[in-house]
Amino acid sequence: MATLYLASKSPRRRELLTQLGIAHEVLVPPPSNGPDEPQLDGESAADYVRRTARDKAQQGAALSAERGLPAKPILAADTTVILDGQVLGKPVDRDDAIRILSLLSGRRHEVHTAVALIHDGHLHEDVSITQVHFRVLTADDIARYCASGEPYDKAGAYGIQGLAGVFVSRIDGSFTGVMGLPLFETARLLAHAGIALP
């Protein structure tokens, strides 16, 4: 039986929760017709990622109530790649993936993953911030990576746990945070809901 609802369709977040031994049920609202998680005017990248995680958790709570589901904690997260204060989201196409990866080449960027948990009507939040250093990427590196299909559903156009792992020369922070669900911060939030880890 599921211990909590995961308000995310990310397979990586499911995999990481399973790694923690947390039984869960995915609960995501139907897709909207508008842009995916737009940044508000004047909103900083750091505020954006926290707000988006909160919004996802609140949408999950509303969906749970609407469907009359049994009450359980609702966990949500959002991952944002930030370079020079700008959000680098999921690429819309190959040209956009090339653009994003070219920007990251040979530079350090930040990955913020915000986690939000709603339990007994209370919202608990945490955030993981990781510095990621990329080696210089050649045009061939980027072309091969785009041909793999891996960049297209990921913030910043890369997945550290996949083929792009060879681009990363160093990280300072949380590997699982870059993947999309920082296990340290997530475990700390789950403790608020009385969810014990194995």
Backbone bond lengths (Angstrom), bond angles and torsions (degrees), N, CA, C in turn:
res aa  C-N    CA-C-N  psi(-1)  N-CA   C-N-CA  omega(-1)  CA-C   N-CA-C  phi
1 M - - - 1.462 - - 1.530 109.05 -
2 A 1.341 116.13 139.03 1.457 121.33 -177.58 1.531 111.05 -66.72
3 T 1.317 115.92 137.90 1.466 122.56 177.55 1.522 110.95 -84.96
4 L 1.355 115.39 -31.36 1.458 119.68 -177.68 1.525 109.84 -151.41
5 Y 1.329 114.56 168.41 1.457 121.39 172.75 1.528 107.87 -98.79
6 L 1.324 116.13 136.02 1.454 122.19 175.12 1.518 107.86 -104.40
7 A 1.326 116.25 112.89 1.464 120.87 -178.93 1.530 109.01 -87.15
8 S 1.324 114.74 64.85 1.462 121.55 -179.58 1.515 108.77 -163.61
9 K 1.325 115.63 142.24 1.469 118.78 175.38 1.524 111.82 -99.23
10 S 1.334 117.04 7.81 1.462 121.04 -177.60 1.527 111.27 -67.24
11 P 1.330 117.59 122.08 1.473 119.25 176.76 1.527 112.18 -64.64
12 R 1.338 117.31 -28.31 1.460 119.72 -179.95 1.523 110.65 -69.42
13 R 1.334 117.36 -38.93 1.471 119.19 177.97 1.525 110.27 -67.50
14 R 1.304 117.19 -37.57 1.470 119.98 176.84 1.530 110.27 -62.61
15 E 1.315 115.19 -43.71 1.467 120.10 -179.44 1.524 110.96 -62.29
16 L 1.327 116.78 -41.38 1.464 119.90 -178.37 1.526 111.67 -70.83
17 L 1.334 117.44 -37.78 1.472 119.52 175.44 1.520 110.43 -64.20
18 T 1.314 116.35 -40.38 1.467 120.47 177.69 1.524 109.96 -62.92
19 Q 1.342 116.25 -38.34 1.467 120.80 177.16 1.530 110.79 -59.65
20 L 1.338 116.32 -33.98 1.464 120.49 176.99 1.530 112.68 -76.26
21 G 1.324 116.63 -10.67 1.459 120.27 -177.68 1.512 112.87 81.91
22 I 1.365 117.20 23.00 1.459 121.56 -178.52 1.523 109.94 -98.83
23 A 1.326 116.33 112.80 1.465 120.34 175.40 1.523 108.29 -70.63
24 H 1.323 116.57 133.92 1.453 119.67 -175.03 1.528 111.03 -147.46
25 E 1.316 113.69 162.48 1.461 121.42 176.77 1.521 107.49 -124.83
26 V 1.322 116.53 132.56 1.462 120.60 -179.61 1.524 109.37 -77.97
27 L 1.323 114.01 134.16 1.468 120.19 -177.90 1.520 107.23 -140.00
28 V 1.329 116.38 100.23 1.462 119.99 -179.91 1.518 109.54 -129.23
29 P 1.332 116.72 141.74 1.458 119.71 179.03 1.524 110.90 -70.31
30 P 1.340 117.59 161.08 1.461 119.01 176.34 1.529 110.09 -61.85
31 P 1.339 117.59 151.80 1.468 119.56 -177.62 1.520 111.84 -64.19
32 S 1.347 114.94 146.23 1.461 119.55 177.77 1.523 109.34 -89.80
33 N 1.319 115.62 166.09 1.463 120.09 179.55 1.521 112.23 -85.02
34 G 1.328 116.91 -14.75 1.461 121.08 -176.84 1.514 111.93 -84.66
35 P 1.348 116.10 -175.67 1.468 119.83 178.50 1.520 111.27 -64.39
36 D 1.332 114.62 151.85 1.463 120.97 -177.53 1.523 109.96 -74.99
37 E 1.329 116.67 114.00 1.462 122.86 173.58 1.535 112.60 48.29
38 P 1.331 117.88 61.92 1.465 119.54 -177.21 1.527 112.17 -67.59
39 Q 1.327 115.13 146.54 1.461 121.71 175.27 1.525 107.98 -81.67
40 L 1.313 117.10 135.84 1.461 121.45 -179.01 1.523 110.59 -77.62
41 D 1.312 115.81 153.68 1.464 120.79 177.99 1.531 109.78 -58.30
42 G 1.315 116.56 129.36 1.449 121.35 177.40 1.515 114.86 77.86
43 E 1.328 117.71 0.55 1.469 121.51 -177.95 1.526 109.56 -83.37
44 S 1.331 117.06 129.16 1.464 119.78 177.96 1.519 109.95 -71.38
45 A 1.324 115.11 158.90 1.461 119.59 179.06 1.523 111.48 -60.01
46 A 1.344 116.69 -40.87 1.470 120.71 -179.63 1.521 111.11 -65.33
47 D 1.331 118.00 -39.99 1.467 120.89 177.50 1.524 111.08 -69.40
48 Y 1.321 116.23 -36.02 1.469 121.67 -179.15 1.528 111.61 -59.40
49 V 1.336 117.01 -47.61 1.459 119.54 -175.56 1.529 110.90 -66.65
50 R 1.339 116.81 -37.35 1.466 119.77 178.38 1.535 110.82 -67.72
51 R 1.327 116.09 -44.09 1.468 119.26 -179.32 1.521 111.02 -63.38
52 T 1.319 116.20 -41.18 1.460 119.63 -177.94 1.527 111.13 -64.18
53 A 1.328 117.51 -40.49 1.469 120.06 176.98 1.531 110.31 -63.42
54 R 1.340 116.60 -43.38 1.477 119.83 177.11 1.517 110.98 -60.41
55 D 1.336 116.51 -45.16 1.467 120.86 -179.21 1.524 111.12 -59.47
56 K 1.323 116.65 -42.34 1.464 120.61 -179.96 1.528 111.01 -63.69
57 A 1.333 116.14 -42.44 1.467 119.55 178.99 1.526 110.79 -64.23
58 Q 1.329 116.55 -42.03 1.466 120.35 -179.65 1.529 111.51 -68.40
59 Q 1.332 116.80 -36.88 1.464 119.77 175.38 1.531 110.34 -64.28
60 G 1.332 116.05 -39.99 1.464 119.83 177.38 1.510 111.78 -63.37
61 A 1.340 116.76 -40.89 1.467 120.34 178.54 1.517 111.04 -64.48
62 A 1.335 116.61 -41.47 1.463 120.76 179.19 1.529 110.83 -64.67
63 L 1.330 116.11 -40.59 1.462 120.73 179.71 1.523 111.06 -66.44
64 S 1.331 116.39 -39.86 1.461 120.85 178.08 1.523 110.67 -61.35
65 A 1.342 116.18 -44.71 1.469 120.29 179.42 1.528 111.20 -66.09
66 E 1.328 115.76 -41.75 1.465 120.96 -179.01 1.531 111.35 -61.84
67 R 1.321 116.07 -36.26 1.471 120.45 -178.48 1.524 112.39 -88.63
68 G 1.327 117.27 -3.30 1.455 120.41 179.88 1.511 113.30 66.25
69 L 1.319 116.98 33.80 1.462 120.87 -177.85 1.531 110.83 -78.07
70 P 1.315 117.28 156.51 1.465 119.81 176.42 1.527 110.72 -58.28
71 A 1.312 116.33 142.95 1.470 120.73 -178.03 1.526 110.18 -68.78
72 K 1.328 115.51 125.68 1.467 122.62 176.70 1.520 107.84 -148.30
73 P 1.319 117.46 158.11 1.469 119.42 175.00 1.534 110.26 -59.36
74 I 1.335 114.72 148.11 1.463 120.89 179.36 1.517 107.99 -118.88
75 L 1.335 115.34 123.08 1.459 122.19 -178.14 1.526 109.48 -110.92
76 A 1.321 115.99 135.30 1.464 121.01 176.30 1.520 108.69 -140.80
77 A 1.322 115.55 159.73 1.461 120.31 178.64 1.518 109.16 -151.12
78 D 1.315 115.13 158.33 1.455 120.62 173.33 1.522 108.32 -142.74
79 T 1.321 115.85 137.18 1.459 121.91 -179.78 1.518 109.34 -116.44
80 T 1.322 115.39 131.55 1.456 120.90 -179.31 1.520 109.55 -132.11
81 V 1.324 114.98 132.35 1.460 121.93 174.13 1.528 107.25 -94.25
82 I 1.326 115.95 129.17 1.469 121.08 -173.65 1.526 109.40 -125.63
83 L 1.317 115.17 125.26 1.462 121.96 176.56 1.518 108.26 -128.04
84 D 1.320 116.42 123.00 1.471 121.38 -178.94 1.528 112.04 53.14
85 G 1.343 115.57 38.17 1.458 120.54 177.73 1.514 115.04 79.38
86 Q 1.330 117.64 0.12 1.461 121.86 -177.99 1.528 110.77 -105.59
87 V 1.328 116.06 140.54 1.461 121.74 177.63 1.524 109.47 -77.87
88 L 1.327 115.97 128.43 1.462 121.53 172.41 1.521 106.83 -108.26
89 G 1.313 115.99 100.71 1.461 120.85 -174.11 1.519 112.69 -84.22
90 K 1.322 114.90 -159.98 1.464 120.74 177.35 1.532 108.59 -73.28
91 P 1.326 117.73 134.21 1.467 119.12 -179.52 1.531 111.22 -67.13
92 V 1.317 114.92 143.95 1.471 119.21 -179.30 1.525 111.38 -85.36
93 D 1.334 117.18 -22.34 1.462 120.96 179.41 1.529 108.75 -162.64
94 R 1.329 116.23 -175.52 1.466 120.73 -176.66 1.524 111.67 -62.29
95 D 1.336 116.96 -43.21 1.465 119.80 -179.34 1.534 111.06 -60.84
96 D 1.336 115.34 -38.65 1.463 119.38 179.54 1.527 110.66 -68.84
97 A 1.337 116.91 -38.37 1.470 120.59 177.24 1.531 110.16 -62.92
98 I 1.325 117.08 -42.12 1.464 121.15 178.16 1.531 109.73 -62.10
99 R 1.320 116.18 -43.41 1.466 120.78 179.90 1.536 110.80 -60.08
100 I 1.336 116.51 -47.93 1.461 120.79 -177.33 1.526 110.99 -64.73
101 L 1.327 116.86 -47.30 1.469 120.09 -178.61 1.526 111.24 -64.72
102 S 1.329 117.07 -33.70 1.466 120.75 176.64 1.521 110.85 -65.53
103 L 1.335 116.69 -37.28 1.464 120.78 177.15 1.532 111.02 -65.39
104 L 1.332 117.17 -38.42 1.467 121.45 -177.12 1.526 112.95 -76.69
105 S 1.338 116.83 -21.09 1.460 122.11 -174.39 1.522 112.21 -56.34
106 G 1.347 115.05 125.52 1.455 121.24 175.05 1.511 115.13 70.21
107 R 1.321 117.01 15.74 1.465 120.06 -174.23 1.530 111.20 -129.67
108 R 1.332 113.83 166.68 1.457 120.84 174.24 1.522 107.95 -100.93
109 H 1.340 116.05 137.23 1.461 120.48 174.68 1.523 108.85 -133.67
110 E 1.308 115.68 171.71 1.467 120.74 177.76 1.521 109.96 -110.21
111 V 1.319 115.04 144.72 1.460 121.49 170.18 1.522 107.33 -118.31
112 H 1.322 115.77 117.64 1.463 122.02 175.91 1.526 107.69 -103.69
113 T 1.318 117.00 126.75 1.459 120.37 170.27 1.517 108.05 -122.25
114 A 1.324 114.29 114.41 1.468 121.42 177.54 1.517 108.64 -94.04
115 V 1.323 116.01 140.40 1.467 122.66 179.02 1.524 107.63 -122.81
116 A 1.327 116.10 135.23 1.465 121.31 179.23 1.522 108.88 -129.76
117 L 1.318 115.87 138.27 1.461 122.05 179.59 1.522 109.05 -130.96
118 I 1.315 116.39 125.89 1.465 121.01 173.83 1.525 107.73 -106.03
119 H 1.330 114.83 124.50 1.467 120.77 -178.55 1.527 108.81 -146.01
120 D 1.323 116.48 126.15 1.470 121.94 179.80 1.535 111.83 52.47
121 G 1.329 115.37 39.09 1.456 120.09 176.77 1.512 115.20 79.75
122 H 1.333 117.53 2.03 1.464 120.90 -179.93 1.528 109.61 -109.50
123 L 1.326 115.46 142.87 1.453 121.85 177.92 1.521 109.27 -103.66
124 H 1.313 116.16 125.90 1.465 122.55 176.13 1.530 107.65 -116.24
125 E 1.329 116.60 139.57 1.458 120.42 -175.83 1.521 111.27 -134.42
126 D 1.318 115.15 153.84 1.456 121.30 172.56 1.529 107.10 -154.78
127 V 1.317 117.00 164.86 1.463 120.46 179.04 1.517 109.54 -144.85
128 S 1.316 115.41 142.21 1.462 123.23 174.54 1.527 107.73 -110.58
129 I 1.336 116.10 132.58 1.467 120.89 178.16 1.522 108.17 -123.06
130 T 1.318 115.76 122.80 1.464 121.61 -176.31 1.524 110.08 -126.73
131 Q 1.315 115.46 135.38 1.468 121.48 173.35 1.531 107.86 -90.05
132 V 1.325 115.45 127.18 1.470 120.88 -179.71 1.526 108.38 -120.04
133 H 1.327 115.86 129.89 1.464 121.90 -179.21 1.527 108.80 -108.96
134 F 1.330 116.64 123.60 1.470 121.94 176.76 1.528 109.49 -99.58
135 R 1.321 116.21 141.07 1.463 119.65 168.01 1.531 108.58 -72.00
136 V 1.306 116.28 169.63 1.461 120.37 176.04 1.533 108.28 -67.68
137 L 1.310 116.01 130.19 1.466 122.05 179.54 1.524 109.65 -102.22
138 T 1.326 116.07 134.58 1.460 120.04 174.51 1.529 109.18 -84.64
139 A 1.315 115.57 166.98 1.464 120.27 176.42 1.528 110.18 -60.39
140 D 1.339 116.47 -36.10 1.472 119.97 178.18 1.521 111.40 -67.85
141 D 1.340 117.19 -40.27 1.471 120.39 176.45 1.528 109.90 -54.82
142 I 1.329 114.85 -49.00 1.465 120.37 -176.09 1.516 110.74 -67.38
143 A 1.328 117.30 -41.72 1.469 120.58 -179.46 1.527 110.95 -63.49
144 R 1.331 116.77 -43.52 1.478 119.59 179.55 1.526 110.68 -64.41
145 Y 1.319 115.65 -40.83 1.465 118.68 -179.12 1.526 110.83 -66.39
146 C 1.307 117.46 -42.38 1.468 119.92 177.81 1.527 110.85 -63.24
147 A 1.339 116.89 -37.04 1.470 120.67 179.71 1.524 111.59 -65.58
148 S 1.329 117.38 -23.22 1.470 120.48 179.16 1.529 112.00 -70.28
149 G 1.333 116.49 -20.06 1.463 120.63 -176.70 1.510 114.14 83.42
150 E 1.318 117.40 -4.04 1.464 120.74 -173.86 1.538 115.29 -69.86
151 P 1.349 119.61 -31.32 1.471 118.32 -172.42 1.519 116.07 -70.95
152 Y 1.327 118.80 -16.81 1.469 119.38 -157.65 1.522 116.57 -80.20
153 D 1.309 119.12 -15.49 1.472 118.22 178.70 1.526 110.99 -116.16
154 K 1.344 115.28 24.87 1.463 119.08 -172.93 1.517 111.33 -128.50
155 A 1.334 115.70 137.10 1.459 120.76 173.62 1.520 109.13 -57.72
156 G 1.332 116.25 136.02 1.454 119.80 179.54 1.509 113.79 74.69
157 A 1.321 117.48 4.94 1.474 123.51 175.27 1.527 114.21 64.60
158 Y 1.341 117.00 26.36 1.464 117.37 175.48 1.520 110.83 -153.56
159 G 1.334 114.69 156.28 1.455 122.03 174.06 1.517 108.72 -121.06
160 I 1.316 116.93 117.26 1.466 120.56 -175.74 1.527 111.64 -65.19
161 Q 1.351 116.24 -26.65 1.461 119.99 -178.24 1.526 112.24 -82.82
162 G 1.338 116.65 -3.55 1.461 120.77 -177.56 1.518 111.65 -110.60
163 L 1.333 114.73 -144.41 1.453 121.02 -176.30 1.527 112.48 -63.22
164 A 1.323 117.31 -28.39 1.470 120.65 -178.27 1.523 112.52 -71.72
165 G 1.312 117.86 -6.28 1.462 119.90 176.24 1.532 112.11 -55.46
166 V 1.340 116.82 -28.59 1.471 119.45 -179.29 1.527 111.58 -75.36
167 F 1.335 117.89 -11.97 1.470 120.72 177.60 1.532 112.01 -82.76
168 V 1.332 116.04 -18.31 1.466 120.85 -170.04 1.521 109.89 -92.65
169 S 1.329 116.04 112.82 1.464 119.64 -179.67 1.520 112.11 -83.16
170 R 1.346 116.48 -28.03 1.464 119.57 -179.35 1.521 109.68 -164.72
171 I 1.336 116.23 149.47 1.464 119.86 168.22 1.523 108.01 -129.12
172 D 1.311 114.68 148.19 1.456 121.83 173.20 1.514 106.39 -123.37
173 G 1.338 115.88 97.72 1.457 119.87 -177.04 1.506 111.45 144.57
174 S 1.327 115.86 -137.64 1.462 122.34 -170.62 1.526 111.93 -107.87
175 F 1.332 116.36 117.29 1.466 120.25 175.58 1.525 110.32 -61.61
176 T 1.350 117.39 -45.04 1.466 119.24 -179.12 1.522 111.48 -68.73
177 G 1.346 116.37 -25.99 1.459 119.11 174.06 1.514 111.27 -64.45
178 V 1.331 117.03 -41.30 1.463 120.67 177.46 1.523 110.16 -66.70
179 M 1.322 117.57 -33.98 1.466 121.00 176.20 1.525 112.00 -65.74
180 G 1.336 117.56 -30.26 1.462 118.96 177.59 1.509 116.27 134.17
181 L 1.345 117.90 -7.20 1.464 119.94 177.27 1.530 108.75 -151.98
182 P 1.333 118.15 96.76 1.462 120.40 -177.99 1.526 110.68 -67.49
183 L 1.320 116.35 116.35 1.461 119.54 -171.53 1.525 112.64 -68.27
184 F 1.320 118.41 -35.23 1.463 119.86 179.26 1.524 110.35 -61.74
185 E 1.330 116.42 -52.35 1.466 120.66 -178.56 1.522 111.35 -66.29
186 T 1.322 116.67 -36.64 1.466 119.87 179.69 1.522 110.78 -65.14
187 A 1.321 116.87 -44.20 1.467 120.24 178.87 1.526 110.95 -61.83
188 R 1.331 116.04 -37.84 1.467 119.96 179.47 1.532 110.30 -65.06
189 L 1.332 117.08 -39.56 1.472 119.67 177.36 1.524 111.38 -68.64
190 L 1.320 117.07 -41.73 1.465 120.09 -178.43 1.525 111.22 -61.69
191 A 1.310 117.02 -28.63 1.464 120.30 177.52 1.527 110.66 -61.37
192 H 1.357 117.24 -31.43 1.462 120.20 176.91 1.521 111.58 -62.32
193 A 1.326 115.65 -29.45 1.463 120.62 -179.20 1.518 111.58 -93.69
194 G 1.318 116.70 7.14 1.459 120.43 179.57 1.508 113.78 71.61
195 I 1.328 117.16 21.28 1.456 120.62 -179.29 1.526 107.90 -91.31
196 A 1.312 115.67 111.38 1.462 121.39 -178.77 1.515 109.51 -85.14
197 L 1.301 115.51 142.04 1.456 120.36 177.71 1.520 109.25 -94.49
198 P 1.330 116.56 151.50 1.478 120.39 179.74 1.522 111.42 -59.95
